[in-house]
């Protein structure tokens, strides 16, 4: 059996790590937990939150609706409850478009330096 070097070896992330990864504050993540019932990270006996990859994907989904698309919390919750698969698909497309835009901006900068 071959070793999968691309696999993430970390099982749990702290709220600080997730907040930095997504680009939101820790209180924002705590608030989203109260507003979105499906966002429930594991907690230890000391009430320390431990986020798994599935939790981070849910947060990215919420971030895409609330921060990128500018939806209100209630509208984002309603959209996810009504058509989660569609929202996930739209979020992935939007992330790709943002990535392509940043790559094009880098290329434009490199081209400007050449000319």
Helices and strands as residue ranges (DSSP letters): H 15-22, H 26-35, E 42-43, E 49-50, H 53-63, I 64-68, H 73-82, H 84-114
